[in-house]
Amino acid sequence: MTAFWLQSWAAGAVAPAVLTLATVNLDGEIRSQSPQPSAASRHVVLISIDGFAADHLANASIALPNIRALAAKGATAESSETVFPSVTHPSHTTLVTGVTPRKHGVVDNTVTERRTGKSFHITNLPRTQSVRVPTIFDAVRRANRRSASFFWPETRDDPAIDFNIAEVFLPTGGADPSAVTPGLLDELRAAAVPIDSYYAFHGDPFGQGAGDMALTQAAAHIFKKHKPALTAIHLLVTDDVQHEFGPAHYVSHAALTTADHCVGLLRRAVEDAGLTAETTFVIVADHGFITVIDEMNVAPLLASPALDGRVRWSADKWYLFAERTTAFVPERDNAAFEQLLGRLSETAGIARVIRPEDFPALGVPDYDDNPYARGHVIVAADADRHLVIDPQSASVERRRKARPYHGHGYLPSHQSMKPLLVLAGAGIAAGRSLGHVRNVDVAPTIAALLGVSLENAEGRVLRQALQEERR
């Protein structure tokens, strides 16, 4: 499979499309420029490459001919800041809403409803139940234009999407082929798109690359035939492989190249549709990756007879979540709780204690405002270790994990979690560096490119990327 990945990118690499927007002399000076297409006639292709860290783009050992070609003629962020927690579903929902989890309500991939104790994947809910705010798909629909979505999270039964292969999972595992716009799979099969291979290979790190190419062929077909204003696609091979092998492994680099090949297929589809001059590519990611080999037992630090039964602790990777139970009486228990939090904050290996007053800046919902929120207070470790509660050990010394963890979810300000952002094509200025931006800025920028209205977005339009700003 690795050899296949390494060969496939070359076949799919597309030379930069020629935009007939300007006349250029031999010295490279622009003599004349035709008007940019209006926002109402633009198309945006939003491509999410799961786990594509900003640092990967600068790694010359990774073959990324299509993404680098787009970056060279477009605008590139030095890095983008994702959300907390830096995992797939909260981030992808931010990418299409322009708000943080505090507002859109998607706080993790798998959640537990506190009142019922039921755990489930948030994307399995209908979009009207999982996402609390309007999305860019809603904005496109209100403008009487069409959209298409290919395995984008939190889109089940989304009434705003015309062509939808939703990211929904079966109870037994794997992707659910029934969560699709009626008739769409039949149309794709009739067009010889091998869409069934997507479901056959989903979740297999050695097969997801082939599945992603099938999904990309589906997106290419819909773009060429139906020409939606917004096409969004979520590629997963890069996440599956990095979880398995780590971000520095050569197989992970090959997976990134496979995703780049998929970008090339979509570039070709846009060219074949004759819409190069009207189309903007927005290449995003949800998070980066990090490898953790150590853990730290915090059970001795949590020992407090005064708080037994009054504070419930749970550990998950880098975090401790503290839930005050109904037995917690603030007037009686606050002092002991604060003393314990102070002890944690002064412990080597603990990065910070995140209190309710810190939640708004981090985009975290208050415990009482979201039935899936996990704690009244969150304690975060340093990036190089996970936290565990092991009551059988009295040691808090750092120790080796049973096996290395390759993943994400750490504080979004950490360099390893920062994803890439590249914009190129219609309406985008060439050769523009955007510095550090945020994933919350993506949806407002797409709305501006398409000339649609996205209400209540917290992010900003990345106007420094737009050609209209500096003509």
RAJO-V638430 format. One record per backbone hydrogen bond with DSSP energy under -0.5 kcal/mol. NH is the residue of the N-H (numbers start at 1). CO is the residue of the C=O. E is the energy in kcal/mol with one decimal. If there is no record, write none. Layout:
# RAJO-V638430
NH|CO|E / NH|CO|E
This chain:
# RAJO-V638430
5|1|-2.6 / 6|2|-2.5 / 7|3|-2.0 / 8|4|-2.5 / 9|5|-1.3 / 11|7|-1.2 / 12|8|-1.7 / 13|9|-1.6 / 19|17|-0.6 / 20|18|-0.6 / 21|19|-1.5 / 22|19|-0.6 / 23|32|-2.3 / 24|22|-0.5 / 25|29|-2.2 / 28|25|-2.2 / 31|23|-3.0 / 31|29|-0.6 / 32|23|-1.0 / 34|21|-2.7 / 41|38|-1.5 / 42|39|-1.3 / 43|278|-2.4 / 44|229|-3.3 / 45|280|-2.9 / 46|44|-0.6 / 46|231|-3.3 / 47|45|-0.6 / 47|282|-2.6 / 48|46|-0.6 / 48|233|-3.0 / 49|47|-0.6 / 49|284|-2.6 / 50|48|-0.7 / 50|235|-2.3 / 52|49|-1.9 / 53|51|-1.2 / 54|418|-2.8 / 56|53|-1.2 / 57|53|-0.6 / 57|54|-0.9 / 58|54|-0.6 / 58|55|-0.6 / 59|56|-1.4 / 60|58|-1.0 / 62|59|-1.9 / 63|61|-0.5 / 64|62|-0.7 / 68|64|-2.4 / 69|65|-1.6 / 70|66|-2.2 / 71|67|-2.6 / 72|68|-2.3 / 73|69|-1.2 / 74|71|-1.0 / 75|423|-3.2 / 76|432|-2.2 / 77|421|-2.4 / 78|435|-2.2 / 79|435|-1.2 / 80|419|-1.8 / 81|437|-1.8 / 82|80|-0.6 / 84|362|-0.6 / 86|410|-0.6 / 87|85|-2.5 / 91|87|-1.6 / 92|88|-2.8 / 93|89|-2.1 / 94|90|-1.8 / 95|91|-2.3 / 96|92|-1.0 / 97|93|-0.8 / 97|94|-0.8 / 98|94|-2.8 / 102|363|-1.4 / 103|100|-1.8 / 104|100|-2.5 / 105|101|-2.1 / 107|105|-1.0 / 111|120|-2.7 / 113|118|-2.7 / 114|112|-0.7 / 114|371|-2.0 / 117|113|-3.3 / 120|111|-2.3 / 122|109|-2.5 / 124|121|-2.1 / 125|122|-1.5 / 127|156|-2.9 / 129|126|-2.2 / 130|126|-1.9 / 131|127|-2.2 / 132|104|-2.2 / 136|96|-2.4 / 139|135|-1.8 / 140|136|-2.1 / 141|137|-2.3 / 142|138|-2.6 / 143|139|-1.1 / 144|141|-2.2 / 145|140|-2.1 / 148|230|-2.6 / 149|163|-3.0 / 150|232|-2.6 / 151|149|-0.6 / 151|165|-4.2 / 158|155|-1.8 / 159|157|-0.6 / 161|158|-1.3 / 162|147|-1.2 / 163|147|-1.5 / 165|149|-2.7 / 166|164|-0.7 / 166|179|-2.3 / 167|152|-1.3 / 168|166|-1.2 / 170|174|-2.5 / 173|170|-1.7 / 176|168|-3.0 / 177|175|-0.7 / 179|176|-1.2 / 180|178|-1.8 / 181|164|-2.3 / 184|181|-2.4 / 187|183|-2.1 / 188|184|-2.4 / 189|185|-2.6 / 190|186|-2.4 / 191|187|-1.3 / 192|189|-1.9 / 193|188|-2.7 / 194|192|-0.6 / 195|193|-2.4 / 197|194|-1.4 / 198|195|-1.3 / 199|195|-0.8 / 200|196|-1.7 / 201|197|-2.2 / 202|198|-1.1 / 204|201|-2.2 / 205|203|-0.7 / 207|204|-1.9 / 208|204|-2.9 / 210|207|-0.6 / 211|207|-2.0 / 212|208|-3.1 / 213|209|-1.7 / 214|210|-1.8 / 215|211|-2.4 / 216|212|-2.4 / 217|213|-2.3 / 218|214|-1.8 / 219|215|-2.2 / 220|216|-2.7 / 221|217|-2.4 / 222|218|-2.3 / 223|219|-2.4 / 224|220|-2.4 / 225|221|-2.4 / 226|222|-2.8 / 227|222|-0.9 / 227|223|-1.3 / 229|146|-1.9 / 230|146|-1.3 / 231|44|-2.6 / 232|148|-2.5 / 233|46|-2.4 / 234|150|-2.2 / 235|48|-3.1 / 235|233|-0.6 / 239|236|-0.9 / 240|236|-2.4 / 241|237|-2.4 / 242|238|-1.3 / 243|239|-2.2 / 244|240|-1.4 / 245|241|-2.9 / 246|242|-2.0 / 249|246|-1.1 / 253|249|-1.9 / 254|250|-2.1 / 255|251|-1.8 / 256|252|-2.0 / 257|253|-1.7 / 258|254|-2.0 / 259|255|-2.3 / 260|256|-2.0 / 261|257|-2.1 / 262|258|-1.8 / 263|259|-1.9 / 264|260|-2.1 / 265|261|-1.9 / 266|262|-1.8 / 267|263|-2.2 / 268|264|-2.3 / 269|265|-1.9 / 270|266|-2.2 / 271|267|-2.1 / 272|268|-3.1 / 273|269|-1.9 / 274|271|-1.4 / 275|270|-2.2 / 278|275|-0.9 / 279|275|-0.7 / 279|276|-1.0 / 280|43|-3.0 / 281|424|-3.5 / 282|45|-2.7 / 283|281|-0.5 / 283|422|-3.3 / 284|47|-2.9 / 284|282|-0.6 / 285|420|-0.6 / 289|416|-0.7 / 290|407|-2.2 / 292|405|-2.9 / 294|384|-0.6 / 295|399|-3.0 / 296|386|-2.2 / 297|397|-0.5 / 298|296|-0.5 / 298|388|-2.8 / 301|298|-0.8 / 302|298|-1.1 / 302|299|-0.9 / 303|299|-0.6 / 303|300|-0.5 / 307|304|-2.4 / 308|304|-0.5 / 308|305|-1.0 / 310|307|-2.5 / 311|307|-1.6 / 312|323|-3.2 / 313|311|-0.5 / 314|321|-1.5 / 316|319|-2.5 / 319|316|-2.1 / 320|379|-2.4 / 321|314|-2.9 / 322|320|-0.5 / 322|377|-2.8 / 323|312|-2.8 / 323|321|-0.6 / 324|322|-0.5 / 325|310|-2.3 / 325|323|-0.5 / 328|325|-1.7 / 330|328|-0.6 / 332|329|-0.9 / 333|329|-3.5 / 334|330|-2.2 / 337|333|-2.3 / 338|334|-2.9 / 339|335|-2.1 / 340|336|-2.1 / 341|337|-2.5 / 342|338|-2.5 / 343|339|-1.9 / 344|340|-2.1 / 345|341|-2.6 / 346|342|-1.3 / 347|344|-1.7 / 350|347|-2.0 / 351|349|-0.6 / 351|380|-1.9 / 352|380|-1.7 / 354|352|-0.5 / 354|378|-3.9 / 355|353|-0.7 / 358|355|-2.2 / 359|355|-0.7 / 359|356|-1.0 / 360|356|-0.5 / 362|358|-1.3 / 363|359|-1.0 / 363|360|-0.8 / 364|359|-2.4 / 369|366|-1.6 / 370|366|-0.8 / 370|367|-0.7 / 373|370|-1.5 / 376|322|-2.5 / 377|322|-1.5 / 378|354|-2.5 / 379|320|-2.7 / 380|352|-2.8 / 380|378|-0.5 / 381|318|-2.3 / 382|349|-2.7 / 385|382|-1.4 / 386|294|-1.7 / 387|317|-3.5 / 388|296|-2.4 / 390|388|-0.7 / 391|389|-0.6 / 393|390|-1.9 / 399|295|-2.8 / 401|293|-3.0 / 405|292|-3.0 / 406|404|-0.5 / 407|290|-2.6 / 407|405|-0.6 / 414|411|-1.9 / 417|414|-1.7 / 418|414|-0.5 / 418|415|-1.3 / 419|80|-0.8 / 420|52|-1.7 / 422|283|-2.3 / 423|75|-2.9 / 424|281|-2.2 / 426|279|-2.3 / 428|425|-2.1 / 429|465|-2.8 / 431|74|-0.8 / 432|74|-1.4 / 432|429|-0.7 / 434|76|-2.6 / 435|76|-0.5 / 437|79|-2.3 / 437|435|-0.5 / 439|81|-2.8 / 441|438|-2.0 / 442|439|-1.4 / 444|440|-0.5 / 445|441|-1.5 / 446|442|-2.4 / 447|443|-2.6 / 448|444|-2.1 / 449|445|-2.3 / 450|446|-2.2 / 451|447|-1.0 / 452|447|-2.4 / 454|452|-0.5 / 455|453|-0.6 / 457|454|-0.8 / 458|98|-2.4 / 459|98|-1.7 / 459|440|-0.5 / 463|461|-2.3 / 465|462|-1.9 / 466|463|-1.0 / 467|427|-3.0 / 469|466|-1.2 / 470|466|-0.5 / 470|467|-1.1 / 471|468|-0.5
